């Protein structure tokens, strides 16, 4: 009888933890839905940021946004939520080619934020914009 009680208590605890995890949004597959969603996320990084150009990763896991001043924000899925950074002097970008598929790797320069690999159109334009931020900020 004690075994049954222990089993039911354990089962109840597991169900409660699963319910809490679901309420917190843990384990869900989040994506950047579209350019408007990416713009909203960039506005959370810098209030009032208005992108004139947006590159949304085809998988929806990251986006790059550039404003009229040439500032670039990288937004990406970070765990169970979104995070973004203004790219500057410590950041870099590289194009990787694998079996004819070109991808852009954007490195924020922050160890804890890390890098994002994006499948976007015209990755060379973004490499120039990101790597150019280093040059313009030192001038």
GROMACS elastic network, one bead per residue, 0.5 to 0.9 nm:
[ bonds ]
;  ai    aj funct       b0    kb
    1     4     6  0.52322   500
    1     5     6  0.64762   500
    1     6     6  0.87631   500
    2     5     6  0.51241   500
    2     6     6  0.61562   500
    2     7     6  0.85165   500
    3     6     6  0.51185   500
    3     7     6  0.60468   500
    3     8     6  0.86163   500
    4     8     6  0.61342   500
    4     9     6  0.85470   500
    5     8     6  0.52020   500
    5     9     6  0.61208   500
    5    10     6  0.85694   500
    6     9     6  0.51296   500
    6    10     6  0.61204   500
    6    11     6  0.85467   500
    7    10     6  0.51688   500
    7    11     6  0.61096   500
    7    12     6  0.85988   500
    8    11     6  0.50035   500
    8    12     6  0.60797   500
    8    13     6  0.85626   500
    9    12     6  0.51151   500
    9    13     6  0.61918   500
    9    14     6  0.86939   500
   10    13     6  0.50615   500
   10    14     6  0.62185   500
   10    15     6  0.86712   500
   11    14     6  0.51456   500
   11    15     6  0.62591   500
   11    16     6  0.86660   500
   12    15     6  0.51390   500
   12    16     6  0.61732   500
   12    17     6  0.86692   500
   13    16     6  0.51139   500
   13    17     6  0.62119   500
   13    18     6  0.86074   500
   14    17     6  0.51461   500
   14    18     6  0.61232   500
   14    19     6  0.85903   500
   15    18     6  0.50384   500
   15    19     6  0.61316   500
   15    20     6  0.86378   500
   16    19     6  0.50843   500
   16    20     6  0.62234   500
   16    21     6  0.86671   500
   17    20     6  0.50511   500
   17    21     6  0.61379   500
   17    22     6  0.85789   500
   18    21     6  0.51266   500
   18    22     6  0.61833   500
   18    23     6  0.86519   500
   19    22     6  0.51239   500
   19    23     6  0.61908   500
   19    24     6  0.86710   500
   20    23     6  0.50909   500
   20    24     6  0.62167   500
   20    25     6  0.86933   500
   20    26     6  0.88505   500
   21    24     6  0.51200   500
   21    25     6  0.62875   500
   21    26     6  0.53136   500
   21    27     6  0.77325   500
   22    25     6  0.50751   500
   22    26     6  0.59182   500
   22    27     6  0.76077   500
   22    28     6  0.81761   500
   23    26     6  0.77298   500
   24    80     6  0.89952   500
   25    28     6  0.59623   500
   25    80     6  0.68997   500
   25    81     6  0.87498   500
   26    29     6  0.87912   500
   26    79     6  0.86275   500
   26    80     6  0.59113   500
   27    30     6  0.89556   500
   27    79     6  0.89822   500
   27    80     6  0.70023   500
   28    80     6  0.70952   500
   29    80     6  0.78354   500
   30    33     6  0.87460   500
   30    60     6  0.84005   500
   30    61     6  0.78603   500
   30    77     6  0.72421   500
   30    80     6  0.70098   500
   30    81     6  0.72880   500
   30    82     6  0.85134   500
   31    34     6  0.89284   500
   31    59     6  0.76539   500
   31    61     6  0.54490   500
   31    62     6  0.80366   500
   31    76     6  0.87200   500
   31    77     6  0.70234   500
   31    82     6  0.87193   500
   32    35     6  0.80015   500
   32    37     6  0.62291   500
   32    38     6  0.62194   500
   32    41     6  0.88426   500
   32    56     6  0.79353   500
   32    57     6  0.85941   500
   32    59     6  0.85054   500
   32    61     6  0.61886   500
   32    62     6  0.68830   500
   32    63     6  0.77392   500
   32    75     6  0.88861   500
   32    76     6  0.80443   500
   32    77     6  0.79390   500
   32    82     6  0.85437   500
   33    36     6  0.80180   500
   33    37     6  0.59724   500
   33    38     6  0.75986   500
   33    60     6  0.64397   500
   34    37     6  0.53240   500
   34    38     6  0.63492   500
   34    39     6  0.87641   500
   34    56     6  0.73369   500
   34    60     6  0.78580   500
   35    39     6  0.61126   500
   35    40     6  0.86309   500
   35    54     6  0.66951   500
   35    55     6  0.80439   500
   35    56     6  0.68196   500
   35    63     6  0.85215   500
   36    39     6  0.50246   500
   36    40     6  0.62820   500
   36    41     6  0.87293   500
   37    40     6  0.50829   500
   37    41     6  0.63075   500
   37    42     6  0.87036   500
   38    41     6  0.51015   500
   38    42     6  0.61961   500
   38    43     6  0.86283   500
   38    54     6  0.79924   500
   38    56     6  0.77224   500
   38    62     6  0.85618   500
   38    63     6  0.66035   500
   38    64     6  0.83039   500
   38    65     6  0.78930   500
   38    75     6  0.73449   500
   39    42     6  0.50805   500
   39    43     6  0.61739   500
   39    44     6  0.87789   500
   39    49     6  0.79750   500
   39    50     6  0.72156   500
   39    51     6  0.67316   500
   39    54     6  0.81764   500
   39    65     6  0.75896   500
   40    43     6  0.50983   500
   40    44     6  0.65989   500
   40    49     6  0.89763   500
   41    44     6  0.51602   500
   41    45     6  0.67958   500
   41    75     6  0.70692   500
   41    82     6  0.76085   500
   41    83     6  0.79569   500
   41    84     6  0.74987   500
   42    45     6  0.50566   500
   42    46     6  0.63672   500
   42    47     6  0.79766   500
   42    48     6  0.88075   500
   42    49     6  0.65794   500
   42    50     6  0.82214   500
   42    51     6  0.83316   500
   42    64     6  0.89899   500
   42    65     6  0.74627   500
   42    73     6  0.66456   500
   42    74     6  0.79743   500
   42    75     6  0.67859   500
   42    83     6  0.89777   500
   42    84     6  0.68055   500
   42    85     6  0.84244   500
   42    86     6  0.89188   500
   43    46     6  0.50892   500
   43    48     6  0.57154   500
   43    49     6  0.51288   500
   43    50     6  0.73931   500
   44    47     6  0.58163   500
   44    48     6  0.84684   500
   44    49     6  0.84559   500
   44    84     6  0.82268   500
   45    49     6  0.80941   500
   45    73     6  0.80029   500
   45    75     6  0.86535   500
   45    83     6  0.80157   500
   45    84     6  0.59441   500
   45    85     6  0.65778   500
   45    86     6  0.74895   500
   46    49     6  0.55050   500
   46    73     6  0.87964   500
   46    85     6  0.88321   500
   46    86     6  0.80312   500
   47    50     6  0.89730   500
   49    66     6  0.89929   500
   49    67     6  0.70058   500
   50    65     6  0.86406   500
   50    66     6  0.80827   500
   50    67     6  0.57431   500
   50    68     6  0.78456   500
   51    54     6  0.66128   500
   51    65     6  0.56232   500
   51    66     6  0.51939   500
   51    68     6  0.71964   500
   51    72     6  0.87525   500
   52    65     6  0.75536   500
   52    66     6  0.60259   500
   52    67     6  0.51050   500
   52    68     6  0.62029   500
   53    64     6  0.82656   500
   53    65     6  0.57836   500
   53    66     6  0.52687   500
   53    67     6  0.67995   500
   53    68     6  0.87104   500
   54    63     6  0.70938   500
   54    64     6  0.57687   500
   54    66     6  0.65337   500
   55    62     6  0.87161   500
   55    63     6  0.55637   500
   55    64     6  0.51207   500
   55    65     6  0.64297   500
   55    66     6  0.88655   500
   55   118     6  0.87726   500
   55   119     6  0.89772   500
   55   120     6  0.61379   500
   55   121     6  0.74032   500
   55   122     6  0.89989   500
   55   123     6  0.88890   500
   55   126     6  0.85752   500
   56    59     6  0.82726   500
   56    60     6  0.65336   500
   56    61     6  0.83325   500
   56    62     6  0.64329   500
   56    64     6  0.65524   500
   56    65     6  0.84976   500
   56   118     6  0.79123   500
   56   119     6  0.80519   500
   56   120     6  0.65081   500
   56   121     6  0.88946   500
   57    60     6  0.51689   500
   57    61     6  0.63123   500
   57    62     6  0.54109   500
   57    63     6  0.56431   500
   57    64     6  0.82843   500
   57   117     6  0.83873   500
   57   118     6  0.50495   500
   57   119     6  0.50378   500
   57   120     6  0.53885   500
   57   121     6  0.88313   500
   58    61     6  0.78810   500
   58    62     6  0.85603   500
   58   118     6  0.75697   500
   58   119     6  0.57107   500
   58   120     6  0.65586   500
   59    62     6  0.78293   500
   59   118     6  0.82888   500
   59   119     6  0.76352   500
   60    63     6  0.74885   500
   60    76     6  0.85347   500
   60    77     6  0.85670   500
   61    75     6  0.85096   500
   61    76     6  0.57007   500
   61    77     6  0.54419   500
   61    78     6  0.89306   500
   61   116     6  0.85253   500
   61   117     6  0.88507   500
   61   118     6  0.79742   500
   62    74     6  0.72564   500
   62    75     6  0.54936   500
   62    77     6  0.63274   500
   62    82     6  0.89353   500
   62   116     6  0.69017   500
   62   117     6  0.78591   500
   62   118     6  0.65407   500
   63    73     6  0.81568   500
   63    74     6  0.59334   500
   63    75     6  0.52445   500
   63    76     6  0.63830   500
   63   116     6  0.89835   500
   63   118     6  0.75023   500
   63   120     6  0.88350   500
   64    72     6  0.66786   500
   64    73     6  0.56992   500
   64    75     6  0.64264   500
   64    76     6  0.88230   500
   64   106     6  0.89509   500
   64   118     6  0.88246   500
   64   126     6  0.81171   500
   65    71     6  0.80943   500
   65    72     6  0.54756   500
   65    73     6  0.52379   500
   65    74     6  0.67168   500
   65    75     6  0.81712   500
   66    69     6  0.79399   500
   66    70     6  0.57735   500
   66    71     6  0.54484   500
   66    73     6  0.65531   500
   66   129     6  0.83468   500
   67    70     6  0.53557   500
   67    71     6  0.55833   500
   67    72     6  0.68202   500
   67    73     6  0.87253   500
   68    71     6  0.74908   500
   70   129     6  0.72728   500
   70   133     6  0.80209   500
   71    86     6  0.72444   500
   71    87     6  0.73442   500
   71    88     6  0.80390   500
   71   129     6  0.82662   500
   71   130     6  0.85211   500
   71   133     6  0.75863   500
   72    85     6  0.85299   500
   72    86     6  0.59425   500
   72    87     6  0.56111   500
   72    88     6  0.79023   500
   72   126     6  0.88807   500
   72   129     6  0.74094   500
   72   130     6  0.68154   500
   72   133     6  0.82934   500
   73    84     6  0.66567   500
   73    85     6  0.55356   500
   73    87     6  0.57399   500
   74    83     6  0.83645   500
   74    84     6  0.53755   500
   74    85     6  0.54208   500
   74    86     6  0.64686   500
   74    87     6  0.68248   500
   74   106     6  0.78127   500
   74   108     6  0.76666   500
   74   116     6  0.83048   500
   75    78     6  0.89621   500
   75    82     6  0.69082   500
   75    83     6  0.56874   500
   75    85     6  0.66193   500
   75    86     6  0.88883   500
   75   116     6  0.88580   500
   76    81     6  0.86152   500
   76    82     6  0.56682   500
   76    83     6  0.56484   500
   76    84     6  0.62479   500
   76   116     6  0.71233   500
   77    80     6  0.71665   500
   77    81     6  0.58885   500
   77    83     6  0.63832   500
   77    84     6  0.87316   500
   78    81     6  0.54890   500
   78    82     6  0.52686   500
   78    83     6  0.58288   500
   78    84     6  0.88757   500
   78   113     6  0.81905   500
   79    82     6  0.75721   500
   83   113     6  0.82234   500
   84   113     6  0.84468   500
   85   108     6  0.70384   500
   85   113     6  0.81763   500
   86   108     6  0.79861   500
   87    90     6  0.74996   500
   87    91     6  0.56548   500
   87    92     6  0.82262   500
   87   107     6  0.84309   500
   87   108     6  0.58830   500
   87   109     6  0.80751   500
   87   130     6  0.68813   500
   87   133     6  0.75372   500
   88    91     6  0.54940   500
   88    92     6  0.83659   500
   88   108     6  0.78634   500
   88   109     6  0.83980   500
   88   130     6  0.73975   500
   88   131     6  0.83969   500
   88   132     6  0.89236   500
   88   133     6  0.54786   500
   88   134     6  0.60512   500
   88   137     6  0.75169   500
   89    92     6  0.81214   500
   89   109     6  0.82575   500
   89   130     6  0.88820   500
   89   131     6  0.81661   500
   89   132     6  0.88559   500
   89   133     6  0.61236   500
   89   135     6  0.76594   500
   89   136     6  0.86546   500
   89   137     6  0.65191   500
   89   138     6  0.79302   500
   90   107     6  0.84691   500
   90   108     6  0.68509   500
   90   110     6  0.76656   500
   90   134     6  0.71540   500
   91   106     6  0.74707   500
   91   107     6  0.53955   500
   91   110     6  0.79397   500
   91   130     6  0.70457   500
   91   131     6  0.72161   500
   91   133     6  0.81952   500
   91   134     6  0.74861   500
   92   105     6  0.82414   500
   92   106     6  0.60230   500
   92   107     6  0.51974   500
   92   108     6  0.67960   500
   92   109     6  0.70964   500
   92   127     6  0.77117   500
   92   130     6  0.60920   500
   92   131     6  0.53986   500
   92   133     6  0.88395   500
   92   134     6  0.82064   500
   93   104     6  0.68522   500
   93   105     6  0.55071   500
   93   107     6  0.60553   500
   93   108     6  0.87245   500
   93   126     6  0.77160   500
   93   127     6  0.51160   500
   93   128     6  0.81758   500
   93   129     6  0.88927   500
   93   130     6  0.61461   500
   93   131     6  0.62026   500
   94   103     6  0.83613   500
   94   104     6  0.58134   500
   94   105     6  0.52169   500
   94   106     6  0.67396   500
   94   107     6  0.84923   500
   94   123     6  0.87653   500
   94   124     6  0.85300   500
   94   127     6  0.63220   500
   94   131     6  0.88799   500
   95   102     6  0.65701   500
   95   103     6  0.56507   500
   95   105     6  0.62008   500
   95   106     6  0.88887   500
   95   123     6  0.69282   500
   95   124     6  0.72350   500
   95   127     6  0.74572   500
   96   101     6  0.81051   500
   96   102     6  0.56262   500
   96   103     6  0.51825   500
   96   104     6  0.62441   500
   96   105     6  0.71844   500
   97   100     6  0.60043   500
   97   101     6  0.54728   500
   97   103     6  0.63411   500
   97   104     6  0.88791   500
   98   101     6  0.51754   500
   98   102     6  0.65153   500
   98   103     6  0.81104   500
   99   102     6  0.83854   500
  101   119     6  0.85213   500
  102   119     6  0.71377   500
  102   120     6  0.83720   500
  102   123     6  0.77600   500
  103   117     6  0.65247   500
  103   118     6  0.56654   500
  103   120     6  0.69472   500
  103   123     6  0.70373   500
  104   116     6  0.80805   500
  104   117     6  0.56420   500
  104   118     6  0.50861   500
  104   119     6  0.64062   500
  104   120     6  0.72465   500
  104   123     6  0.57436   500
  104   124     6  0.81170   500
  104   126     6  0.80983   500
  104   127     6  0.76443   500
  105   115     6  0.67501   500
  105   116     6  0.56579   500
  105   118     6  0.62604   500
  105   119     6  0.89642   500
  105   127     6  0.87524   500
  106   109     6  0.89882   500
  106   114     6  0.87330   500
  106   115     6  0.55604   500
  106   116     6  0.53434   500
  106   117     6  0.64563   500
  106   118     6  0.77105   500
  106   126     6  0.89153   500
  106   127     6  0.81251   500
  106   130     6  0.79617   500
  107   110     6  0.77797   500
  107   113     6  0.87113   500
  107   114     6  0.61428   500
  107   116     6  0.65437   500
  107   117     6  0.87816   500
  108   111     6  0.80162   500
  108   113     6  0.68322   500
  108   114     6  0.59919   500
  108   115     6  0.60342   500
  108   116     6  0.83808   500
  109   112     6  0.89799   500
  109   113     6  0.79744   500
  109   114     6  0.68915   500
  109   115     6  0.79626   500
  110   113     6  0.53440   500
  110   114     6  0.57836   500
  110   115     6  0.84816   500
  111   114     6  0.51855   500
  111   115     6  0.85441   500
  118   123     6  0.85954   500
  119   123     6  0.80728   500
  120   123     6  0.60313   500
  121   124     6  0.87467   500
  121   125     6  0.89905   500
  122   125     6  0.57589   500
  122   126     6  0.73507   500
  123   126     6  0.52783   500
  123   127     6  0.63418   500
  123   128     6  0.88452   500
  124   128     6  0.63023   500
  124   129     6  0.86530   500
  125   128     6  0.52829   500
  125   129     6  0.63346   500
  125   130     6  0.87655   500
  126   130     6  0.59749   500
  126   131     6  0.82872   500
  127   130     6  0.52514   500
  127   131     6  0.58095   500
  127   132     6  0.78933   500
  128   131     6  0.53504   500
  128   132     6  0.54413   500
  128   133     6  0.83683   500
  129   132     6  0.50732   500
  129   133     6  0.63487   500
  130   133     6  0.53412   500
  130   134     6  0.74709   500
  131   134     6  0.56447   500
  131   135     6  0.72023   500
  132   135     6  0.51187   500
  132   136     6  0.61800   500
  132   137     6  0.84974   500
  133   136     6  0.52667   500
  133   137     6  0.59798   500
  133   138     6  0.87065   500
  134   137     6  0.54257   500
  134   138     6  0.65905   500
  135   138     6  0.55821   500
  135   139     6  0.66406   500
  136   139     6  0.53235   500
